[in-house]
Amino acid sequence: MYILNIETATKNCSVSLAKNGETILCKEIAEQGYSHAEKLHVFIEEILKETGISVNDLNGIAVSKGPGSYTGLRIGVSSAKGLCYALGIPLISVDTLQVLAKQVVIENGLIVPMLDARRMEVYSAIFDKSYSKRKEVQAEILKENSYAEITDTIYFIGDCQEKCKTVLTATGNAINRFTGDEIVPKFELLKANIAGKLGGLDEFSTALNYVALNYPNSEEGKKAEKLLSVDLPKLKALELSKAPSKNWKILYQTKDFENAGTKVLREKIKKFIADRSLNKLAVSLDIYTMTDNFVVLHGINSEDLAIGITSILKDYKDYKVLQKAIIISAENYTIVQIKKNLDEFLAGNLPETAPQPNWDGTIEQAPIAEQPKPVVNNNKQDQPSEDNPNEIIKGKDQKGGQQKQGDLNGDDQQFGPPPSPGMPSSGKKG
């Protein structure tokens, strides 16, 4: 089955051909000045010619349905619709933001894909770790309290990440303007979340402590207290390791996504992916701190493959990437982003496997059911009745031994601390 895929909703104009779900060829260009009308049909023709596939062999056409550029969408959708009508094949619409979200693989938290809609307005949606939509697509203006109600870790992806950096300063200004107002704790919690994302756990802890102490009776103060007592200890317990992984990333450090050197790097990576039809690879621009960022290459399933890719990018004459590459597992990258401990990772000397955090359940452990007191028969204590010699006395089993607590409740229910993230559930309640 052959599906022709068309993307024109963003600055990217791309066309790819997939056979039974696997991309076999892709053509794309990303420019500030939209050239979709000139490039789209050229790409379609080149792909069909290079793959030797006739337009009559197509079984369907998938097209990005937005949100995005109105002109770009009109070009892509009208072309796809015309071809489908002429060929009598299905037209498949694809959510642009969901496709963007699927470039991020997480175990916990939420994914917020964003597309620039000029000024401080963005197109956004919220997806969970299984890419189910938690908040519908909307056009919104980024404000100081945007996403303040979310306490989960948020992973932003798209071309609007730089706008998020401005929120921290704007939030501080808003707090000064609205001092004494009910909205202030919301701003403070938002500021704490951003401080944690940009500064690490120590700054997160300091900012949360401020919210918890100064607004103890507000909803935000209670959320901050829970984050301090329950979530923060778990994050601090995470450790880097040399544990095997099936998900690897290549990082290139940069101060500015838009400087000349970083733009050249991005173009070389894009050319490498296109030259070798490695369409399962994806590139993202990730913020690390207020001053440092990463260009990240995703979709690599082994460390050996990551080493091979960096070698080609560095040594092959068509690329000659000068920036130093950092190869890191997805698990370690998550920890580096949370704890801001890249220097520790680069120093090496990591344990072969990280010890599991001690989830002692002090806060979250379910209470153990109280053992009922046995009924005492003063005349015939601990003896079965004459009418029912098989009767089991409370607190005793049939052999006269002490009965287990689970038996008293009629089942084998046991309680214990919750499993750590990434550990399979034991199946026991608690």
NUVORO-507097 format. One record per residue (C-alpha): residue number from 1; chain; x, y, z. Coordinates in pm, 1 decimal. Last residue first. Example, Ala and Ser with C-alpha at 12.3 -4.5 7.8 and 13.67 -1.06 7.14 Angstrom:
   i ch        u        v        w
   2  A   1367.0   -106.0    714.0
   1  A   1230.0   -450.0    780.0
END
This chain:
   i ch        u        v        w
 430  A   -136.7     41.0   4764.4
 429  A   -293.4   -244.3   4580.3
 428  A    -81.8   -530.2   4462.8
 427  A    -39.2   -597.2   4088.9
 426  A    335.3   -564.8   4117.1
 425  A    334.4   -267.1   3881.8
 424  A    624.9   -260.2   3639.6
 423  A    898.6    -13.5   3730.9
 422  A    939.0    291.4   3499.4
 421  A    860.7    541.0   3773.5
 420  A    906.6    389.7   4123.1
 419  A    646.3    151.4   4255.9
 418  A    408.9    276.4   4527.9
 417  A    487.5    174.2   4885.8
 416  A    308.1   -125.0   5028.8
 415  A    -29.3   -271.5   5108.0
 414  A   -150.9   -626.5   5095.4
 413  A   -492.1   -768.0   5013.9
 412  A   -509.9  -1145.1   5051.6
 411  A   -886.8  -1161.8   5088.2
 410  A  -1167.3  -1203.3   5343.4
 409  A  -1072.4   -909.5   5559.6
 408  A   -949.3  -1127.8   5842.0
 407  A   -754.0  -1337.6   5593.5
 406  A   -550.3  -1032.8   5491.7
 405  A   -447.2   -980.8   5852.8
 404  A   -306.7  -1331.1   5881.7
 403  A   -460.6  -1575.1   6131.8
 402  A   -256.0  -1676.9   6434.7
 401  A   -219.0  -2051.1   6450.7
 400  A   -476.2  -2291.9   6593.6
 399  A   -458.1  -2528.7   6299.8
 398  A   -784.9  -2401.8   6153.0
 397  A   -663.1  -2044.5   6172.2
 396  A   -696.7  -1821.7   6474.2
 395  A   -767.8  -1445.8   6517.3
 394  A  -1139.4  -1494.5   6488.4
 393  A  -1231.3  -1856.9   6581.1
 392  A  -1285.8  -2079.2   6280.5
 391  A  -1601.7  -2296.5   6298.9
 390  A  -1543.4  -2655.5   6192.4
 389  A  -1709.7  -2798.6   6511.1
 388  A  -2034.8  -2619.9   6426.4
 387  A  -2318.2  -2695.2   6672.7
 386  A  -2071.7  -2765.3   6954.2
 385  A  -1917.3  -2425.2   6907.2
 384  A  -1549.4  -2395.1   6825.7
 383  A  -1314.5  -2320.7   7118.5
 382  A  -1095.4  -2012.2   7160.6
 381  A  -1262.0  -1924.8   7487.9
 380  A  -1542.6  -2153.4   7596.5
 379  A  -1715.8  -1977.8   7886.6
 378  A  -1570.6  -1631.2   7848.2
 377  A  -1621.2  -1628.9   7473.1
 376  A  -1388.3  -1357.8   7338.7
 375  A  -1461.9  -1193.0   7006.4
 374  A  -1132.6  -1125.3   6833.3
 373  A  -1034.2   -756.8   6787.3
 372  A  -1044.5   -645.5   6428.9
 371  A   -703.4   -583.3   6269.2
 370  A   -679.0   -224.2   6149.6
 369  A   -636.3   -187.1   5773.3
 368  A   -296.2    -63.6   5668.1
 367  A   -309.1    295.0   5542.4
 366  A   -210.0    345.3   5179.3
 365  A    142.7    473.1   5134.4
 364  A    150.0    818.2   4972.7
 363  A    333.6   1030.9   5225.3
 362  A    582.4    795.8   5383.4
 361  A    573.3    572.5   5075.5
 360  A    930.1    452.5   5120.7
 359  A   1009.7    504.2   4753.8
 358  A   1383.5    448.4   4795.1
 357  A   1503.7    532.6   4446.5
 356  A   1625.6    234.3   4242.3
 355  A   2001.6    216.2   4223.1
 354  A   2139.8    338.2   3891.3
 353  A   2300.6     74.9   3675.0
 352  A   2657.8     54.5   3546.6
 351  A   2750.5    346.7   3768.4
 350  A   2865.6    668.0   3596.4
 349  A   3231.3    766.6   3602.0
 348  A   3171.8   1009.0   3314.4
 347  A   3257.5   1378.9   3351.6
 346  A   3014.4   1458.2   3069.5
 345  A   2721.1   1327.1   3275.4
 344  A   2820.8   1528.3   3582.2
 343  A   2862.4   1839.3   3366.7
 342  A   2512.8   1782.8   3223.1
 341  A   2363.8   1802.5   3573.1
 340  A   2064.9   2031.2   3517.2
 339  A   1856.1   1810.8   3750.8
 338  A   1542.1   1776.1   3538.0
 337  A   1698.6   1819.7   3194.2
 336  A   1990.2   1593.9   3283.4
 335  A   1749.5   1334.9   3424.1
 334  A   1547.1   1328.1   3101.4
 333  A   1869.1   1304.7   2900.3
 332  A   1981.5   1009.1   3111.3
 331  A   1666.3    814.9   3025.5
 330  A   1680.7    912.6   2657.9
 329  A   2035.5    779.2   2637.3
 328  A   2313.6   1025.2   2561.8
 327  A   2558.6   1098.5   2281.0
 326  A   2704.0   1450.7   2299.2
 325  A   2835.7   1590.5   1971.1
 324  A   3105.2   1858.5   1952.1
 323  A   3030.3   2127.7   1696.8
 322  A   3233.8   2123.0   1374.3
 321  A   2989.4   1939.6   1149.0
 320  A   3176.8   1849.7    829.3
 319  A   2858.4   1778.8    630.1
 318  A   2917.7   1694.0    261.8
 317  A   3282.2   1600.8    324.0
 316  A   3203.7   1323.3    568.2
 315  A   3403.7   1351.0    891.0
 314  A   3183.7   1510.0   1158.5
 313  A   2835.4   1421.7   1036.9
 312  A   2952.8   1071.3    944.6
 311  A   3111.9   1015.0   1285.1
 310  A   2808.8   1154.6   1467.7
 309  A   2582.7    911.7   1279.9
 308  A   2805.6    611.3   1350.0
 307  A   2824.0    690.1   1723.0
 306  A   2444.0    721.4   1737.6
 305  A   2408.0    387.6   1556.1
 304  A   2641.3    223.2   1807.6
 303  A   2441.2    373.3   2096.1
 302  A   2124.9    208.1   1970.7
 301  A   1766.9    293.6   1870.6
 300  A   1808.9    648.3   1739.5
 299  A   1483.7    843.5   1698.1
 298  A   1599.1   1186.8   1814.1
 297  A   1859.2   1446.8   1708.0
 296  A   1867.0   1736.0   1954.2
 295  A   1983.8   2094.9   1901.6
 294  A   2042.2   2193.6   2261.6
 293  A   2015.9   2515.4   2460.6
 292  A   2213.2   2727.3   2705.4
 291  A   2156.3   3074.4   2851.0
 290  A   1832.0   3059.0   3050.8
 289  A   1881.9   2684.6   3091.4
 288  A   1827.2   2373.4   2877.4
 287  A   1586.7   2478.4   2599.9
 286  A   1536.0   2212.2   2335.4
 285  A   1532.3   2263.1   1957.9
 284  A   1409.0   1938.8   1804.0
 283  A   1525.9   1715.1   1520.1
 282  A   1367.2   1389.8   1407.7
 281  A   1499.8   1058.3   1280.6
 280  A   1250.1    806.3   1149.0
 279  A   1295.8    959.4    806.0
 278  A   1646.6    829.8    762.5
 277  A   1624.5    866.2    382.8
 276  A   2005.2    876.2    360.4
 275  A   2038.4   1208.4    179.8
 274  A   1728.0   1348.5    353.7
 273  A   1851.8   1280.4    707.3
 272  A   2201.4   1413.7    625.7
 271  A   2053.9   1722.7    459.3
 270  A   1845.4   1798.1    770.2
 269  A   2151.5   1753.9    989.5
 268  A   2350.6   1989.0    766.0
 267  A   2069.0   2246.9    768.0
 266  A   2046.9   2239.0   1145.6
 265  A   2422.5   2285.5   1181.2
 264  A   2421.3   2580.4    940.0
 263  A   2143.3   2743.1   1141.8
 262  A   2339.7   2681.2   1460.9
 261  A   2650.9   2848.9   1320.5
 260  A   2460.5   3150.8   1190.2
 259  A   2280.4   3231.1   1514.8
 258  A   1908.1   3158.0   1537.6
 257  A   1902.7   2877.4   1792.2
 256  A   2119.3   3080.5   2028.2
 255  A   2356.2   2960.3   2297.0
 254  A   2418.1   2622.5   2139.1
 253  A   2504.9   2269.0   2248.5
 252  A   2470.4   1978.5   2006.2
 251  A   2295.3   1673.0   2144.7
 250  A   2259.0   1325.5   1993.3
 249  A   1982.5   1110.6   2138.1
 248  A   1934.0    744.8   2221.7
 247  A   1635.2    516.2   2281.8
 246  A   1674.1    141.2   2323.8
 245  A   1868.9    177.0   2647.2
 244  A   2130.0     -9.9   2848.5
 243  A   2213.8    126.1   3197.2
 242  A   2528.4    339.1   3206.1
 241  A   2384.6    550.4   3487.3
 240  A   2249.6    890.9   3590.5
 239  A   2051.7    908.5   3913.4
 238  A   1694.0    996.2   4011.5
 237  A   1647.0   1040.5   4388.3
 236  A   1607.1   1417.9   4356.5
 235  A   1302.0   1365.7   4135.3
 234  A   1138.9   1137.8   4392.3
 233  A   1212.3   1381.5   4674.5
 232  A   1049.5   1661.9   4468.6
 231  A    723.1   1478.4   4405.5
 230  A    588.1   1402.3   4753.5
 229  A    681.5   1662.9   5015.5
 228  A    777.9   1960.7   4801.1
 227  A    523.7   1898.9   4523.5
 226  A    252.1   1844.4   4783.6
 225  A    340.2   2170.7   4960.8
 224  A    340.2   2359.0   4629.1
 223  A     -4.7   2223.3   4546.7
 222  A   -128.0   2334.9   4888.3
 221  A     11.2   2683.6   4832.9
 220  A   -148.0   2697.5   4486.8
 219  A   -489.9   2608.5   4627.6
 218  A   -452.1   2889.8   4880.1
 217  A   -430.8   2840.7   5255.1
 216  A    -51.1   2814.3   5276.7
 215  A     19.0   3122.4   5058.8
 214  A    347.9   3261.3   5193.4
 213  A    506.0   2940.2   5320.2
 212  A    398.3   2708.6   5036.3
 211  A    475.0   2965.2   4764.6
 210  A    823.2   3040.1   4902.5
 209  A    896.6   2670.3   4945.1
 208  A    801.0   2614.2   4582.5
 207  A   1053.2   2877.4   4467.4
 206  A   1335.1   2733.4   4676.1
 205  A   1258.8   2375.9   4568.2
 204  A   1245.3   2467.2   4199.2
 203  A   1572.9   2658.3   4230.4
 202  A   1735.8   2352.2   4381.6
 201  A   1566.0   2117.5   4134.0
 200  A   1691.2   2273.9   3812.8
 199  A   1729.3   2628.8   3685.0
 198  A   1532.6   2653.4   3359.5
 197  A   1252.9   2402.2   3415.0
 196  A   1253.7   2458.2   3790.7
 195  A   1237.6   2836.9   3757.4
 194  A    951.5   2794.9   3508.2
 193  A    753.9   2588.0   3757.0
 192  A    828.8   2829.8   4041.7
 191  A    721.7   3130.0   3832.4
 190  A    394.4   2955.8   3753.3
 189  A    346.8   2892.9   4124.7
 188  A    418.5   3260.5   4198.0
 187  A    181.2   3381.3   3926.3
 186  A    -98.0   3168.3   4066.0
 185  A    -14.2   3287.7   4417.7
 184  A    -52.9   3650.8   4292.2
 183  A   -397.3   3607.7   4133.5
 182  A   -575.7   3662.4   4464.0
 181  A   -448.5   4023.1   4469.7
 180  A   -220.7   4160.5   4739.9
 179  A     59.7   4244.2   4496.4
 178  A    -87.6   4271.5   4145.4
 177  A    170.7   4494.5   3975.0
 176  A    476.7   4338.6   4143.3
 175  A    352.4   3987.7   4067.9
 174  A    295.7   4086.8   3703.9
 173  A    653.4   4210.0   3672.4
 172  A    785.8   3879.4   3804.8
 171  A    562.8   3691.8   3562.6
 170  A    690.4   3896.0   3269.2
 169  A   1047.0   3805.2   3360.3
 168  A    963.9   3435.4   3374.7
 167  A    737.9   3448.5   3068.2
 166  A   1014.2   3566.6   2833.4
 165  A   1170.4   3221.6   2824.9
 164  A    843.6   3073.1   2698.2
 163  A    868.5   3282.2   2379.5
 162  A   1194.0   3107.4   2293.0
 161  A   1009.1   2775.8   2288.9
 160  A    771.9   2883.7   2014.2
 159  A    900.4   2683.0   1713.1
 158  A    771.9   2347.3   1827.0
 157  A    800.6   2131.5   2134.2
 156  A    718.0   2201.4   2497.6
 155  A    746.9   1918.0   2750.0
 154  A    545.9   1992.0   3064.4
 153  A    611.6   1823.2   3399.1
 152  A    283.1   1796.2   3586.7
 151  A    163.2   2084.0   3808.4
 150  A    -64.9   2239.9   3547.0
 149  A   -278.4   2533.5   3667.2
 148  A    -10.9   2786.7   3574.1
 147  A    -29.3   2671.8   3209.2
 146  A    -46.2   3034.4   3088.1
 145  A    -40.9   3266.1   3390.9
 144  A    203.8   3524.5   3253.2
 143  A     32.7   3520.0   2917.3
 142  A     91.6   3343.9   2586.6
 141  A   -191.9   3441.8   2354.1
 140  A   -395.2   3144.4   2248.2
 139  A   -508.0   2974.4   1927.9
 138  A   -662.0   2644.2   2022.0
 137  A   -627.2   2273.3   1962.5
 136  A   -814.0   2065.9   2219.0
 135  A   -678.1   1984.4   2562.6
 134  A   -601.5   1638.8   2697.0
 133  A   -545.9   1482.0   2354.0
 132  A   -425.3   1124.3   2377.5
 131  A    -60.1   1106.4   2272.9
 130  A     12.5    809.3   2504.1
 129  A    229.0   1033.0   2728.1
 128  A    -46.5   1294.2   2750.4
 127  A   -126.8   1556.7   2490.3
 126  A   -198.3   1929.8   2523.6
 125  A   -278.3   2160.0   2232.7
 124  A   -125.9   2475.4   2089.4
 123  A   -144.3   2740.0   1820.1
 122  A     50.2   3044.5   1936.1
 121  A     -1.3   3415.7   1991.2
 120  A    272.9   3633.4   2141.4
 119  A    350.1   3813.1   1812.6
 118  A    297.0   3571.8   1525.0
 117  A    101.6   3244.0   1513.5
 116  A    400.0   3028.5   1606.9
 115  A    328.1   2660.0   1639.4
 114  A    321.2   2485.8   1974.0
 113  A    324.8   2122.3   2085.3
 112  A    251.8   2079.4   2457.2
 111  A    341.4   1732.8   2585.8
 110  A    235.0   1628.8   2936.1
 109  A    404.5   1444.2   3219.4
 108  A    530.5   1091.1   3268.4
 107  A    708.9    825.8   3062.6
 106  A    799.2   1049.8   2770.6
 105  A    869.9   1015.4   2397.6
 104  A    861.2   1343.8   2203.8
 103  A    841.3   1346.4   1823.0
 102  A    481.5   1232.4   1862.7
 101  A    383.9   1582.6   1974.2
 100  A    460.6   1727.4   1629.4
  99  A    234.8   1472.4   1460.0
  98  A    -33.5   1557.0   1714.8
  97  A     10.6   1928.3   1642.6
  96  A    -40.9   1884.2   1268.4
  95  A   -354.6   1669.2   1302.6
  94  A   -369.2   1447.7    990.9
  93  A   -637.4   1444.3    720.4
  92  A   -662.9   1136.2    497.5
  91  A   -806.4   1163.8    143.4
  90  A   -916.4    830.5      2.7
  89  A   -865.8    732.2   -365.5
  88  A  -1073.5    802.2   -679.7
  87  A   -771.7    913.4   -880.8
  86  A   -910.9   1250.1   -993.6
  85  A  -1083.0   1320.5   -661.0
  84  A   -777.7   1215.3   -464.1
  83  A   -549.1   1433.8   -675.7
  82  A   -775.3   1739.1   -640.3
  81  A   -812.5   1689.9   -264.0
  80  A   -437.9   1661.5   -214.0
  79  A   -368.5   1978.3   -414.9
  78  A   -647.7   2171.5   -239.1
  77  A   -528.0   2053.2    101.5
  76  A   -163.2   2146.7     47.0
  75  A   -213.4   2491.8   -106.5
  74  A   -496.1   2591.2    129.4
  73  A   -292.9   2477.4    430.3
  72  A      4.0   2690.5    326.4
  71  A   -214.3   2996.1    270.8
  70  A   -384.8   2956.2    608.5
  69  A    -54.7   2896.9    786.0
  68  A    -95.3   2653.5   1069.5
  67  A   -345.6   2443.4   1257.1
  66  A   -349.3   2229.8   1061.5
  65  A   -496.9   1966.3    833.8
  64  A   -169.8   1800.2    730.5
  63  A   -234.0   1583.5    426.4
  62  A   -248.7   1208.6    372.6
  61  A   -305.9   1074.0     21.8
  60  A   -438.0    727.1    -56.2
  59  A   -376.2    401.4   -241.6
  58  A   -123.2    541.3   -488.1
  57  A    -31.6    311.9   -779.0
  56  A   -211.9    537.8  -1030.8
  55  A     38.9    815.1   -956.3
  54  A    302.2    576.3  -1089.3
  53  A    585.4    465.1   -864.0
  52  A    941.2    447.6   -996.7
  51  A   1077.6    570.3   -665.1
  50  A   1276.1    856.2   -820.5
  49  A    994.2    959.8  -1057.8
  48  A    718.2    950.3   -797.5
  47  A    932.4   1147.7   -554.5
  46  A   1039.6   1404.9   -814.4
  45  A    681.4   1469.4   -931.0
  44  A    550.8   1517.9   -578.1
  43  A    844.6   1744.4   -490.2
  42  A    787.1   1963.8   -796.8
  41  A    416.7   1978.1   -712.8
  40  A    490.0   2117.0   -366.7
  39  A    785.6   2347.2   -446.2
  38  A    644.1   2656.0   -616.4
  37  A    320.2   2681.9   -416.5
  36  A    503.9   2596.5    -95.6
  35  A    761.5   2874.1   -124.3
  34  A    692.8   3041.9    211.4
  33  A    961.5   3297.5    291.7
  32  A   1112.8   3189.7    620.8
  31  A   1229.5   2869.6    455.2
  30  A   1204.1   2499.0    529.1
  29  A   1240.3   2254.3    238.9
  28  A   1133.9   1894.7    202.1
  27  A   1161.1   1577.5     -4.4
  26  A   1109.3   1233.8    148.8
  25  A   1157.2    878.4     23.9
  24  A   1079.1    525.8    146.6
  23  A    875.5    605.4    455.8
  22  A    748.6    285.3    617.9
  21  A    376.2    242.2    693.3
  20  A    306.6    -19.6    427.2
  19  A    492.8    186.7    168.1
  18  A    528.9    556.0    246.9
  17  A    600.3    841.2      6.4
  16  A    703.0   1180.4    137.5
  15  A    628.9   1543.3     58.9
  14  A    748.1   1842.6    256.2
  13  A    699.5   2217.7    270.7
  12  A    819.5   2325.9    610.3
  11  A    729.2   2674.8    725.7
  10  A    412.1   2518.7    865.0
   9  A     82.1   2383.2    733.4
   8  A    231.6   2254.1    406.6
   7  A    283.2   1883.8    479.9
   6  A    189.2   1619.1    220.3
   5  A    209.1   1241.9    256.3
   4  A    158.3   1001.6    -39.5
   3  A     43.6    660.2     79.2
   2  A    141.3    337.7   -103.4
   1  A      0.0      0.0      0.0
END
